[in-house]
Amino acid sequence: MRYGGEGLPVVLLHGHPRTSATWHRVAPLLVRRGFTVICPDLRGYGRSTGPAPTADHSGYSKRAVAGDVVEVMRSLGHARFALAGHDRGGSAALRLALDHADAVSRVALLDWLPVTEHLSRITAEFATQWWHWFFFAQPDIPERVINADPDSWYRGDPQSMGQENYEEWRAATRKPDVVRAMLEDYRAGLTVDRRHEEDDRAAGVRVGCPALMLWSLRDDLENLYGDPLKIWRQWAPDVRGHGIDSGHHMAEEAPEELASSLADFFAGRPAT
């Protein structure tokens, strides 16, 4: 876990297959804007230790990850905090905002939709571009394929990622336990996480705090679904957002624009 700064506490949750180091360009900008920034590794990712997998994948559910974050923040003396999650971290951020509404003051969701929204919109185009979801869900086979040559499977560029971020990420992807944990994250997504979201929809549970949705203009979310805000309004009535001129890993590719958008939102200022 990484943390620093003074002021309103903000938690940044990374996505797959990154670690908390993905925020290395964004976090200092937020600290300079007057925030305390906390960047944990998701359960089993990076340098975090995950539990042994179980048949129901519940140990890697976003509900379990949300509990991790709340526990960490309480240990640091923060009962209430703002939150941003990218990619798989967005799924954890949504679950945290739903399960621990009293702890989350504002939530930013980056390049992510609820898993049930993706699954309800499956097309040939989605299945072709997001095939890894269903490959990762298979038992044992993905571990054998990925661990045979993780450097070829997980590709990254140290120049665009930043050398230290790249080295930490590369070391993590070479660990079979980390690979297993990342796959369990996806297996949980299609099973226990999906059921939790379905239960929320049936019960009318929605995000009660202000929400920000940002998406990468050079990724495929808008191409697949049109305006992501229309989908998010079913989950978060008070949501705003816009596209970011970057590829999927916006924290590494467009840190200044992302940090500015997050800082304005977390501080309650109008978007700039």
BALOBA-1460 file (C-alpha; in Angstrom, 3 decimals):
// residues 272
<rec num="1" residu="m" x="0.000" y="0.000" z="0.000"/>
<rec num="2" residu="r" x="1.144" y="3.530" z="-0.781"/>
<rec num="3" residu="y" x="-0.129" y="6.683" z="0.901"/>
<rec num="4" residu="g" x="0.831" y="10.280" z="1.514"/>
<rec num="5" residu="g" x="-0.330" y="13.870" z="1.625"/>
<rec num="6" residu="e" x="-2.641" y="15.876" z="3.867"/>
<rec num="7" residu="g" x="-6.292" y="16.730" z="3.474"/>
<rec num="8" residu="l" x="-9.406" y="14.922" z="2.304"/>
<rec num="9" residu="p" x="-8.622" y="11.164" z="2.068"/>
<rec num="10" residu="v" x="-8.895" y="9.665" z="-1.398"/>
<rec num="11" residu="v" x="-8.515" y="5.961" z="-2.257"/>
<rec num="12" residu="l" x="-7.340" y="4.950" z="-5.743"/>
<rec num="13" residu="l" x="-8.026" y="1.355" z="-6.836"/>
<rec num="14" residu="h" x="-6.133" y="-0.006" z="-9.848"/>
<rec num="15" residu="g" x="-7.364" y="-2.436" z="-12.496"/>
<rec num="16" residu="h" x="-6.150" y="-5.626" z="-14.156"/>
<rec num="17" residu="p" x="-3.318" y="-6.508" z="-14.500"/>
<rec num="18" residu="r" x="-1.757" y="-3.461" z="-12.868"/>
<rec num="19" residu="t" x="-0.674" y="-2.751" z="-9.295"/>
<rec num="20" residu="s" x="-1.016" y="0.354" z="-7.149"/>
<rec num="21" residu="a" x="2.085" y="1.699" z="-8.925"/>
<rec num="22" residu="t" x="-0.108" y="2.523" z="-11.929"/>
<rec num="23" residu="w" x="-1.083" y="5.720" z="-10.030"/>
<rec num="24" residu="h" x="2.531" y="6.953" z="-9.816"/>
<rec num="25" residu="r" x="1.824" y="9.962" z="-12.049"/>
<rec num="26" residu="v" x="-1.664" y="10.763" z="-10.724"/>
<rec num="27" residu="a" x="-1.141" y="10.406" z="-6.967"/>
<rec num="28" residu="p" x="1.511" y="13.164" z="-6.636"/>
<rec num="29" residu="l" x="-0.721" y="15.563" z="-8.578"/>
<rec num="30" residu="l" x="-3.588" y="14.888" z="-6.158"/>
<rec num="31" residu="v" x="-1.285" y="15.308" z="-3.161"/>
<rec num="32" residu="r" x="-0.244" y="18.707" z="-4.526"/>
<rec num="33" residu="r" x="-3.955" y="19.568" z="-4.847"/>
<rec num="34" residu="g" x="-4.339" y="19.027" z="-1.098"/>
<rec num="35" residu="f" x="-5.511" y="15.419" z="-0.752"/>
<rec num="36" residu="t" x="-4.345" y="12.481" z="1.299"/>
<rec num="37" residu="v" x="-3.957" y="9.703" z="-1.269"/>
<rec num="38" residu="i" x="-4.072" y="5.988" z="-0.448"/>
<rec num="39" residu="c" x="-3.226" y="3.426" z="-3.154"/>
<rec num="40" residu="p" x="-3.637" y="-0.217" z="-2.084"/>
<rec num="41" residu="d" x="-3.003" y="-3.315" z="-4.168"/>
<rec num="42" residu="l" x="-6.245" y="-5.190" z="-4.768"/>
<rec num="43" residu="r" x="-6.583" y="-8.528" z="-2.996"/>
<rec num="44" residu="g" x="-3.986" y="-10.913" z="-4.451"/>
<rec num="45" residu="y" x="-2.608" y="-8.379" z="-6.957"/>
<rec num="46" residu="g" x="0.902" y="-6.921" z="-6.846"/>
<rec num="47" residu="r" x="2.365" y="-7.313" z="-3.378"/>
<rec num="48" residu="s" x="-0.971" y="-8.092" z="-1.724"/>
<rec num="49" residu="t" x="-1.567" y="-11.592" z="-0.386"/>
<rec num="50" residu="g" x="-4.834" y="-13.253" z="-1.370"/>
<rec num="51" residu="p" x="-6.615" y="-16.217" z="0.198"/>
<rec num="52" residu="a" x="-6.563" y="-19.721" z="-1.254"/>
<rec num="53" residu="p" x="-9.183" y="-20.042" z="-4.005"/>
<rec num="54" residu="t" x="-12.496" y="-21.734" z="-3.201"/>
<rec num="55" residu="a" x="-15.108" y="-23.328" z="-5.420"/>
<rec num="56" residu="d" x="-17.485" y="-20.370" z="-5.079"/>
<rec num="57" residu="h" x="-14.723" y="-17.756" z="-5.650"/>
<rec num="58" residu="s" x="-16.082" y="-15.712" z="-2.744"/>
<rec num="59" residu="g" x="-12.608" y="-14.962" z="-1.404"/>
<rec num="60" residu="y" x="-12.067" y="-12.741" z="-4.438"/>
<rec num="61" residu="s" x="-15.521" y="-11.202" z="-4.580"/>
<rec num="62" residu="k" x="-15.694" y="-7.422" z="-4.795"/>
<rec num="63" residu="r" x="-17.585" y="-7.551" z="-1.507"/>
<rec num="64" residu="a" x="-14.466" y="-9.045" z="0.107"/>
<rec num="65" residu="v" x="-12.230" y="-6.473" z="-1.595"/>
<rec num="66" residu="a" x="-14.498" y="-3.641" z="-0.436"/>
<rec num="67" residu="g" x="-14.165" y="-4.942" z="3.104"/>
<rec num="68" residu="d" x="-10.375" y="-4.867" z="2.736"/>
<rec num="69" residu="v" x="-10.463" y="-1.199" z="1.757"/>
<rec num="70" residu="v" x="-12.753" y="-0.194" z="4.617"/>
<rec num="71" residu="e" x="-10.519" y="-2.020" z="7.094"/>
<rec num="72" residu="v" x="-7.385" y="-0.358" z="5.725"/>
<rec num="73" residu="m" x="-8.947" y="3.084" z="5.862"/>
<rec num="74" residu="r" x="-10.171" y="2.609" z="9.418"/>
<rec num="75" residu="s" x="-6.682" y="1.501" z="10.439"/>
<rec num="76" residu="l" x="-5.392" y="4.802" z="9.020"/>
<rec num="77" residu="g" x="-8.033" y="6.750" z="10.952"/>
<rec num="78" residu="h" x="-10.391" y="7.505" z="8.062"/>
<rec num="79" residu="a" x="-14.029" y="6.524" z="8.599"/>
<rec num="80" residu="r" x="-15.154" y="8.372" z="5.451"/>
<rec num="81" residu="f" x="-13.283" y="8.938" z="2.201"/>
<rec num="82" residu="a" x="-13.570" y="9.606" z="-1.523"/>
<rec num="83" residu="l" x="-12.879" y="6.791" z="-3.921"/>
<rec num="84" residu="a" x="-11.818" y="6.114" z="-7.513"/>
<rec num="85" residu="g" x="-11.586" y="2.733" z="-9.224"/>
<rec num="86" residu="h" x="-10.299" y="1.880" z="-12.680"/>
<rec num="87" residu="d" x="-11.258" y="-1.247" z="-14.618"/>
<rec num="88" residu="r" x="-11.577" y="-4.107" z="-12.066"/>
<rec num="89" residu="g" x="-10.968" y="-1.505" z="-9.381"/>
<rec num="90" residu="g" x="-14.134" y="0.168" z="-10.657"/>
<rec num="91" residu="s" x="-16.075" y="-2.969" z="-9.842"/>
<rec num="92" residu="a" x="-14.651" y="-2.918" z="-6.306"/>
<rec num="93" residu="a" x="-15.428" y="0.797" z="-6.009"/>
<rec num="94" residu="l" x="-19.052" y="0.229" z="-7.001"/>
<rec num="95" residu="r" x="-19.427" y="-2.558" z="-4.452"/>
<rec num="96" residu="l" x="-17.844" y="-0.388" z="-1.761"/>
<rec num="97" residu="a" x="-20.213" y="2.492" z="-2.512"/>
<rec num="98" residu="l" x="-23.215" y="0.136" z="-2.360"/>
<rec num="99" residu="d" x="-22.206" y="-1.892" z="0.704"/>
<rec num="100" residu="h" x="-20.576" y="0.892" z="2.740"/>
<rec num="101" residu="a" x="-22.549" y="3.979" z="1.795"/>
<rec num="102" residu="d" x="-21.694" y="5.678" z="5.091"/>
<rec num="103" residu="a" x="-17.970" y="5.394" z="4.333"/>
<rec num="104" residu="v" x="-17.910" y="6.780" z="0.764"/>
<rec num="105" residu="s" x="-18.389" y="10.506" z="0.221"/>
<rec num="106" residu="r" x="-17.861" y="10.471" z="-3.558"/>
<rec num="107" residu="v" x="-16.997" y="7.752" z="-6.059"/>
<rec num="108" residu="a" x="-15.292" y="7.956" z="-9.452"/>
<rec num="109" residu="l" x="-15.659" y="5.012" z="-11.844"/>
<rec num="110" residu="l" x="-13.081" y="4.850" z="-14.613"/>
<rec num="111" residu="d" x="-13.505" y="2.829" z="-17.815"/>
<rec num="112" residu="w" x="-15.958" y="0.477" z="-16.159"/>
<rec num="113" residu="l" x="-19.592" y="-0.590" z="-16.084"/>
<rec num="114" residu="p" x="-21.294" y="-2.986" z="-13.675"/>
<rec num="115" residu="v" x="-20.566" y="-6.547" z="-14.789"/>
<rec num="116" residu="t" x="-24.262" y="-7.301" z="-15.233"/>
<rec num="117" residu="e" x="-24.555" y="-4.411" z="-17.677"/>
<rec num="118" residu="h" x="-21.794" y="-5.905" z="-19.800"/>
<rec num="119" residu="l" x="-23.304" y="-9.381" z="-19.660"/>
<rec num="120" residu="s" x="-26.767" y="-8.154" z="-20.605"/>
<rec num="121" residu="r" x="-25.325" y="-6.543" z="-23.751"/>
<rec num="122" residu="i" x="-23.232" y="-9.400" z="-25.118"/>
<rec num="123" residu="t" x="-22.827" y="-9.223" z="-28.879"/>
<rec num="124" residu="a" x="-20.403" y="-10.874" z="-31.285"/>
<rec num="125" residu="e" x="-18.324" y="-7.685" z="-31.117"/>
<rec num="126" residu="f" x="-18.213" y="-7.781" z="-27.307"/>
<rec num="127" residu="a" x="-17.351" y="-11.481" z="-27.248"/>
<rec num="128" residu="t" x="-14.563" y="-10.915" z="-29.759"/>
<rec num="129" residu="q" x="-12.998" y="-7.954" z="-27.957"/>
<rec num="130" residu="w" x="-13.632" y="-9.121" z="-24.380"/>
<rec num="131" residu="w" x="-13.044" y="-12.850" z="-24.922"/>
<rec num="132" residu="h" x="-10.542" y="-12.920" z="-22.061"/>
<rec num="133" residu="w" x="-13.395" y="-12.650" z="-19.529"/>
<rec num="134" residu="f" x="-14.656" y="-16.077" z="-20.534"/>
<rec num="135" residu="f" x="-11.223" y="-17.605" z="-20.981"/>
<rec num="136" residu="f" x="-10.164" y="-16.479" z="-17.506"/>
<rec num="137" residu="a" x="-13.305" y="-18.069" z="-16.059"/>
<rec num="138" residu="q" x="-12.221" y="-21.554" z="-17.145"/>
<rec num="139" residu="p" x="-10.744" y="-23.800" z="-14.417"/>
<rec num="140" residu="d" x="-6.955" y="-24.345" z="-14.446"/>
<rec num="141" residu="i" x="-6.379" y="-23.847" z="-18.182"/>
<rec num="142" residu="p" x="-5.640" y="-20.081" z="-18.006"/>
<rec num="143" residu="e" x="-3.035" y="-20.627" z="-15.273"/>
<rec num="144" residu="r" x="-1.181" y="-23.159" z="-17.409"/>
<rec num="145" residu="v" x="-1.269" y="-20.953" z="-20.501"/>
<rec num="146" residu="i" x="-0.265" y="-17.693" z="-18.803"/>
<rec num="147" residu="n" x="2.384" y="-19.055" z="-16.443"/>
<rec num="148" residu="a" x="4.116" y="-20.836" z="-19.320"/>
<rec num="149" residu="d" x="5.225" y="-17.422" z="-20.643"/>
<rec num="150" residu="p" x="3.850" y="-14.491" z="-18.606"/>
<rec num="151" residu="d" x="6.118" y="-11.960" z="-20.323"/>
<rec num="152" residu="s" x="4.497" y="-12.712" z="-23.678"/>
<rec num="153" residu="w" x="0.990" y="-12.807" z="-22.238"/>
<rec num="154" residu="y" x="1.199" y="-9.572" z="-20.240"/>
<rec num="155" residu="r" x="2.729" y="-6.985" z="-22.508"/>
<rec num="156" residu="g" x="3.814" y="-3.564" z="-21.361"/>
<rec num="157" residu="d" x="6.081" y="-0.709" z="-22.337"/>
<rec num="158" residu="p" x="8.417" y="0.698" z="-19.669"/>
<rec num="159" residu="q" x="8.595" y="4.040" z="-21.458"/>
<rec num="160" residu="s" x="4.846" y="4.640" z="-21.440"/>
<rec num="161" residu="m" x="4.251" y="2.970" z="-18.067"/>
<rec num="162" residu="g" x="7.266" y="4.448" z="-16.281"/>
<rec num="163" residu="q" x="10.271" y="2.266" z="-15.478"/>
<rec num="164" residu="e" x="9.571" y="1.587" z="-11.795"/>
<rec num="165" residu="n" x="5.869" y="0.966" z="-12.424"/>
<rec num="166" residu="y" x="6.801" y="-1.414" z="-15.230"/>
<rec num="167" residu="e" x="9.313" y="-3.313" z="-13.125"/>
<rec num="168" residu="e" x="6.876" y="-3.770" z="-10.229"/>
<rec num="169" residu="w" x="4.122" y="-4.880" z="-12.598"/>
<rec num="170" residu="r" x="6.427" y="-7.283" z="-14.445"/>
<rec num="171" residu="a" x="7.639" y="-8.856" z="-11.193"/>
<rec num="172" residu="a" x="4.030" y="-9.382" z="-10.101"/>
<rec num="173" residu="t" x="2.919" y="-10.995" z="-13.375"/>
<rec num="174" residu="r" x="5.740" y="-13.537" z="-13.078"/>
<rec num="175" residu="k" x="4.330" y="-14.872" z="-9.781"/>
<rec num="176" residu="p" x="1.928" y="-17.824" z="-10.217"/>
<rec num="177" residu="d" x="0.052" y="-16.877" z="-7.034"/>
<rec num="178" residu="v" x="-0.614" y="-13.387" z="-8.393"/>
<rec num="179" residu="v" x="-1.761" y="-14.789" z="-11.726"/>
<rec num="180" residu="r" x="-4.123" y="-17.157" z="-9.913"/>
<rec num="181" residu="a" x="-5.529" y="-14.277" z="-7.820"/>
<rec num="182" residu="m" x="-6.125" y="-12.130" z="-10.917"/>
<rec num="183" residu="l" x="-7.962" y="-15.003" z="-12.577"/>
<rec num="184" residu="e" x="-10.029" y="-15.575" z="-9.441"/>
<rec num="185" residu="d" x="-11.022" y="-11.906" z="-9.635"/>
<rec num="186" residu="y" x="-12.566" y="-12.583" z="-13.061"/>
<rec num="187" residu="r" x="-14.131" y="-15.877" z="-11.955"/>
<rec num="188" residu="a" x="-15.762" y="-14.058" z="-9.062"/>
<rec num="189" residu="g" x="-16.955" y="-11.393" z="-11.467"/>
<rec num="190" residu="l" x="-18.991" y="-13.840" z="-13.528"/>
<rec num="191" residu="t" x="-20.415" y="-15.680" z="-10.517"/>
<rec num="192" residu="v" x="-20.667" y="-14.227" z="-7.017"/>
<rec num="193" residu="d" x="-20.221" y="-10.580" z="-8.099"/>
<rec num="194" residu="r" x="-22.875" y="-10.975" z="-10.779"/>
<rec num="195" residu="r" x="-25.319" y="-12.388" z="-8.234"/>
<rec num="196" residu="h" x="-24.631" y="-9.525" z="-5.828"/>
<rec num="197" residu="e" x="-25.394" y="-6.995" z="-8.560"/>
<rec num="198" residu="e" x="-28.554" y="-8.838" z="-9.552"/>
<rec num="199" residu="d" x="-29.684" y="-8.788" z="-5.921"/>
<rec num="200" residu="d" x="-29.022" y="-5.021" z="-5.753"/>
<rec num="201" residu="r" x="-31.036" y="-4.350" z="-8.885"/>
<rec num="202" residu="a" x="-33.944" y="-6.440" z="-7.635"/>
<rec num="203" residu="a" x="-33.903" y="-4.608" z="-4.293"/>
<rec num="204" residu="g" x="-33.565" y="-1.166" z="-5.867"/>
<rec num="205" residu="v" x="-30.196" y="-0.486" z="-4.205"/>
<rec num="206" residu="r" x="-28.327" y="2.366" z="-5.877"/>
<rec num="207" residu="v" x="-25.290" y="4.548" z="-5.233"/>
<rec num="208" residu="g" x="-26.332" y="7.331" z="-2.884"/>
<rec num="209" residu="c" x="-23.303" y="9.609" z="-3.119"/>
<rec num="210" residu="p" x="-22.232" y="11.805" z="-6.061"/>
<rec num="211" residu="a" x="-20.551" y="9.770" z="-8.806"/>
<rec num="212" residu="l" x="-18.171" y="10.585" z="-11.653"/>
<rec num="213" residu="m" x="-17.785" y="8.360" z="-14.707"/>
<rec num="214" residu="l" x="-14.749" y="8.831" z="-16.959"/>
<rec num="215" residu="w" x="-13.975" y="6.728" z="-19.998"/>
<rec num="216" residu="s" x="-11.055" y="6.451" z="-22.436"/>
<rec num="217" residu="l" x="-11.878" y="7.878" z="-25.838"/>
<rec num="218" residu="r" x="-9.323" y="5.582" z="-27.492"/>
<rec num="219" residu="d" x="-10.710" y="2.440" z="-25.871"/>
<rec num="220" residu="d" x="-13.909" y="0.581" z="-26.830"/>
<rec num="221" residu="l" x="-16.450" y="1.363" z="-24.088"/>
<rec num="222" residu="e" x="-18.218" y="4.176" z="-25.947"/>
<rec num="223" residu="n" x="-18.007" y="2.311" z="-29.257"/>
<rec num="224" residu="l" x="-19.713" y="-0.720" z="-27.747"/>
<rec num="225" residu="y" x="-22.454" y="0.996" z="-25.762"/>
<rec num="226" residu="g" x="-22.780" y="4.637" z="-26.754"/>
<rec num="227" residu="d" x="-22.976" y="7.122" z="-23.881"/>
<rec num="228" residu="p" x="-21.845" y="5.256" z="-20.726"/>
<rec num="229" residu="l" x="-23.615" y="7.825" z="-18.524"/>
<rec num="230" residu="k" x="-27.009" y="6.571" z="-19.692"/>
<rec num="231" residu="i" x="-26.148" y="3.165" z="-18.270"/>
<rec num="232" residu="w" x="-24.658" y="4.497" z="-15.059"/>
<rec num="233" residu="r" x="-27.750" y="6.592" z="-14.281"/>
<rec num="234" residu="q" x="-29.575" y="3.339" z="-13.540"/>
<rec num="235" residu="w" x="-27.078" y="2.716" z="-10.722"/>
<rec num="236" residu="a" x="-26.114" y="6.212" z="-9.591"/>
<rec num="237" residu="p" x="-28.775" y="8.932" z="-9.966"/>
<rec num="238" residu="d" x="-26.266" y="11.716" z="-9.242"/>
<rec num="239" residu="v" x="-23.671" y="10.935" z="-11.911"/>
<rec num="240" residu="r" x="-21.723" y="13.120" z="-14.288"/>
<rec num="241" residu="g" x="-18.739" y="12.449" z="-16.519"/>
<rec num="242" residu="h" x="-16.904" y="12.748" z="-19.803"/>
<rec num="243" residu="g" x="-14.329" y="11.043" z="-21.996"/>
<rec num="244" residu="i" x="-10.570" y="11.248" z="-21.462"/>
<rec num="245" residu="d" x="-8.250" y="11.427" z="-24.490"/>
<rec num="246" residu="s" x="-6.253" y="8.262" z="-23.791"/>
<rec num="247" residu="g" x="-6.137" y="4.533" z="-24.218"/>
<rec num="248" residu="h" x="-7.401" y="2.202" z="-21.522"/>
<rec num="249" residu="h" x="-4.689" y="2.865" z="-18.919"/>
<rec num="250" residu="m" x="-5.606" y="6.521" z="-18.447"/>
<rec num="251" residu="a" x="-3.630" y="6.954" z="-15.199"/>
<rec num="252" residu="e" x="-0.436" y="6.277" z="-17.144"/>
<rec num="253" residu="e" x="-1.393" y="7.874" z="-20.470"/>
<rec num="254" residu="a" x="-3.291" y="11.029" z="-19.412"/>
<rec num="255" residu="p" x="-2.363" y="11.671" z="-15.763"/>
<rec num="256" residu="e" x="-2.782" y="15.452" z="-15.806"/>
<rec num="257" residu="e" x="-6.282" y="15.413" z="-17.299"/>
<rec num="258" residu="l" x="-7.340" y="12.540" z="-15.051"/>
<rec num="259" residu="a" x="-5.922" y="14.127" z="-11.891"/>
<rec num="260" residu="s" x="-7.580" y="17.448" z="-12.694"/>
<rec num="261" residu="s" x="-10.973" y="15.797" z="-13.245"/>
<rec num="262" residu="l" x="-10.675" y="13.771" z="-10.042"/>
<rec num="263" residu="a" x="-9.482" y="16.724" z="-7.958"/>
<rec num="264" residu="d" x="-12.359" y="18.945" z="-9.096"/>
<rec num="265" residu="f" x="-14.889" y="16.210" z="-8.445"/>
<rec num="266" residu="f" x="-13.553" y="15.199" z="-5.038"/>
<rec num="267" residu="a" x="-13.436" y="18.832" z="-3.951"/>
<rec num="268" residu="g" x="-16.997" y="19.425" z="-5.156"/>
<rec num="269" residu="r" x="-15.938" y="21.939" z="-7.791"/>
<rec num="270" residu="p" x="-17.543" y="22.276" z="-11.235"/>
<rec num="271" residu="a" x="-15.729" y="20.334" z="-13.956"/>
<rec num="272" residu="t" x="-12.946" y="22.230" z="-15.743"/>
